Amino acid sequence: MSDLRTNIIGLNVQYLFNSERYSYKASFLQNEFQKRSAGSHYWIRKLLDARNGGLTPLTGRIH
């Protein structure tokens, strides 16, 4: 039995300013396009908490 333990927790929050005029869909899909120019600021916040516990050393060696 291995004594290696890893916990990873993530959170991603996004907010698009000027969403009523900016086509978010058109920026990712090839079948949509935006007829009129309407730039927008994009706010993103990411949080990641990674924990590693146990006595096994992390090495590049494969057994």
PyRosetta script that sets phi, psi and omega in degrees:
from pyrosetta import init, pose_from_sequence

init()
pose = pose_from_sequence("MSDLRTNIIGLNVQYLFNSERYSYKASFLQNEFQKRSAGSHYWIRKLLDARNGGLTPLTGRIH")
pose.set_psi(1, 136.2)
pose.set_omega(1, -178.0)
pose.set_phi(2, -83.2)
pose.set_psi(2, 146.1)
pose.set_omega(2, 177.8)
pose.set_phi(3, -103.4)
pose.set_psi(3, 16.8)
pose.set_omega(3, 179.2)
pose.set_phi(4, -89.6)
pose.set_psi(4, 131.8)
pose.set_omega(4, 179.9)
pose.set_phi(5, -136.1)
pose.set_psi(5, 133.1)
pose.set_omega(5, -179.6)
pose.set_phi(6, -133.1)
pose.set_psi(6, 132.0)
pose.set_omega(6, 174.3)
pose.set_phi(7, -122.0)
pose.set_psi(7, 128.5)
pose.set_omega(7, 177.1)
pose.set_phi(8, -127.5)
pose.set_psi(8, 125.8)
pose.set_omega(8, 178.5)
pose.set_phi(9, -124.8)
pose.set_psi(9, 132.2)
pose.set_omega(9, -179.0)
pose.set_phi(10, -131.8)
pose.set_psi(10, 154.5)
pose.set_omega(10, 178.0)
pose.set_phi(11, -145.4)
pose.set_psi(11, 136.4)
pose.set_omega(11, -179.7)
pose.set_phi(12, -135.5)
pose.set_psi(12, 122.6)
pose.set_omega(12, 179.4)
pose.set_phi(13, -123.2)
pose.set_psi(13, 130.6)
pose.set_omega(13, -179.3)
pose.set_phi(14, -128.7)
pose.set_psi(14, 144.0)
pose.set_omega(14, 175.6)
pose.set_phi(15, -140.6)
pose.set_psi(15, 131.4)
pose.set_omega(15, -179.1)
pose.set_phi(16, -110.2)
pose.set_psi(16, 115.8)
pose.set_omega(16, 176.3)
pose.set_phi(17, -76.6)
pose.set_psi(17, 153.2)
pose.set_omega(17, 179.3)
pose.set_phi(18, 59.5)
pose.set_psi(18, 40.0)
pose.set_omega(18, -175.4)
pose.set_phi(19, -71.3)
pose.set_psi(19, -19.0)
pose.set_omega(19, 179.6)
pose.set_phi(20, -75.7)
pose.set_psi(20, -18.6)
pose.set_omega(20, -179.9)
pose.set_phi(21, -113.6)
pose.set_psi(21, -20.0)
pose.set_omega(21, -176.6)
pose.set_phi(22, -95.0)
pose.set_psi(22, 131.6)
pose.set_omega(22, 179.7)
pose.set_phi(23, -91.7)
pose.set_psi(23, 97.8)
pose.set_omega(23, 177.5)
pose.set_phi(24, -66.8)
pose.set_psi(24, -34.0)
pose.set_omega(24, 179.8)
pose.set_phi(25, -64.5)
pose.set_psi(25, -39.0)
pose.set_omega(25, -177.3)
pose.set_phi(26, -68.5)
pose.set_psi(26, -23.5)
pose.set_omega(26, -179.5)
pose.set_phi(27, -76.8)
pose.set_psi(27, -15.6)
pose.set_omega(27, -178.8)
pose.set_phi(28, -116.4)
pose.set_psi(28, -23.3)
pose.set_omega(28, -177.6)
pose.set_phi(29, -102.9)
pose.set_psi(29, 145.6)
pose.set_omega(29, 179.1)
pose.set_phi(30, -82.6)
pose.set_psi(30, -18.6)
pose.set_omega(30, -176.5)
pose.set_phi(31, -97.0)
pose.set_psi(31, 6.0)
pose.set_omega(31, 177.4)
pose.set_phi(32, -119.9)
pose.set_psi(32, 148.6)
pose.set_omega(32, 174.1)
pose.set_phi(33, -145.6)
pose.set_psi(33, 155.2)
pose.set_omega(33, -179.6)
pose.set_phi(34, -99.5)
pose.set_psi(34, 122.2)
pose.set_omega(34, -174.6)
pose.set_phi(35, -75.1)
pose.set_psi(35, -30.4)
pose.set_omega(35, -177.0)
pose.set_phi(36, -126.5)
pose.set_psi(36, 141.0)
pose.set_omega(36, -179.2)
pose.set_phi(37, -69.6)
pose.set_psi(37, 127.0)
pose.set_omega(37, 177.7)
pose.set_phi(38, -152.6)
pose.set_psi(38, 84.8)
pose.set_omega(38, 179.9)
pose.set_phi(39, -66.3)
pose.set_psi(39, 161.0)
pose.set_omega(39, -178.4)
pose.set_phi(40, -151.1)
pose.set_psi(40, 151.6)
pose.set_omega(40, 172.7)
pose.set_phi(41, -84.1)
pose.set_psi(41, 150.6)
pose.set_omega(41, -177.0)
pose.set_phi(42, -127.8)
pose.set_psi(42, 122.8)
pose.set_omega(42, -178.4)
pose.set_phi(43, -111.1)
pose.set_psi(43, 131.7)
pose.set_omega(43, 179.8)
pose.set_phi(44, -138.2)
pose.set_psi(44, 141.4)
pose.set_omega(44, 177.8)
pose.set_phi(45, -132.9)
pose.set_psi(45, 124.3)
pose.set_omega(45, 179.9)
pose.set_phi(46, -120.1)
pose.set_psi(46, 142.8)
pose.set_omega(46, 178.6)
pose.set_phi(47, -136.3)
pose.set_psi(47, 129.5)
pose.set_omega(47, 178.8)
pose.set_phi(48, -136.9)
pose.set_psi(48, 130.4)
pose.set_omega(48, 177.5)
pose.set_phi(49, -123.6)
pose.set_psi(49, 108.5)
pose.set_omega(49, -179.5)
pose.set_phi(50, -112.3)
pose.set_psi(50, 128.5)
pose.set_omega(50, 179.5)
pose.set_phi(51, -124.5)
pose.set_psi(51, 141.1)
pose.set_omega(51, 177.8)
pose.set_phi(52, -130.7)
pose.set_psi(52, 125.8)
pose.set_omega(52, -180.0)
pose.set_phi(53, -130.3)
pose.set_psi(53, 168.5)
pose.set_omega(53, -179.9)
pose.set_phi(54, 115.6)
pose.set_psi(54, 179.1)
pose.set_omega(54, -176.2)
pose.set_phi(55, -105.2)
pose.set_psi(55, -7.4)
pose.set_omega(55, -178.0)
pose.set_phi(56, -74.3)
pose.set_psi(56, 122.8)
pose.set_omega(56, 177.6)
pose.set_phi(57, -71.3)
pose.set_psi(57, 143.5)
pose.set_omega(57, 178.6)
pose.set_phi(58, -87.3)
pose.set_psi(58, 103.0)
pose.set_omega(58, 178.8)
pose.set_phi(59, -124.2)
pose.set_psi(59, 167.0)
pose.set_omega(59, 177.9)
pose.set_phi(60, -86.0)
pose.set_psi(60, 8.6)
pose.set_omega(60, -177.0)
pose.set_phi(61, -82.8)
pose.set_psi(61, 133.6)
pose.set_omega(61, 177.2)
pose.set_phi(62, -106.4)
pose.set_psi(62, 127.8)
pose.set_omega(62, -178.9)
pose.set_phi(63, -103.2)
pose.dump_pdb("model.pdb")
